[in-house]
Amino acid sequence: MNLGPTELIIILVIVLVLFGGAKLPKLAKSLGEAQREFKKGAEESESASDTPSDAGPVS
């Protein structure tokens, strides 16, 4: 799915109408923070799955 400039403008106008101009910076900030937390969690789970376990098998 390829979004062109016309589609992006339409989406931006819809978001502006739904949330209003005053709330857009706050919304963008929270989306950025959520993205950072998601990437951090993904990196942590990837590094945890790459490291071998020291415990060994439990009998």
N, C-alpha and C positions, 0 to 999 in steps of 0.2 A: 504494500500500500504506500503510494508515494503522494505526499502532501505538497501541493504547489503553493505559491504565494497567495492566491485567491482564497484557498481553503483555510490557510493560516489566519488571514485577516478576518474571515467569517468567524472562526473559532474565537479569536481574540475579542471581537465585538460581542459575541454571546457571553463570554466570561465577564467582560466589562459590565454588561447589562445585569447579569445575575448577581455579581458580587459588589458592584459599585467601585468607583475609582479610589475611594479611601481605603478599602479593604484589600486591594490588590497587592501592595507591598508586604502586608502582613501574611497574606496567602502565599506569596512567592517565598518569603523567608521560611515559613513552616514547611513548604515543599522541599526546599533546599536542605533543611535540617533532617527531614525524614529520609531524604536520599543519602545523606552522609551516614546516618545511623544504619541504614540498610547495607551500604557498602562495607561499613565497619563490621557489622555482624557477619556478612558473607565472608570477609577476609578472615575473621576469627574462626569461623566454622571450617573454612578450607585449611587453615594452618593446624587446627586441632585434628582434622582427619588425616593430615599428612604425617604427623608425628606418631611414632610407634608407641604402643602402650608398654609401660614398665611392669605392669601387674602380672602378666602371664596368665595361663589358664587357671580357672578356679575349679577345684575338685570337690 
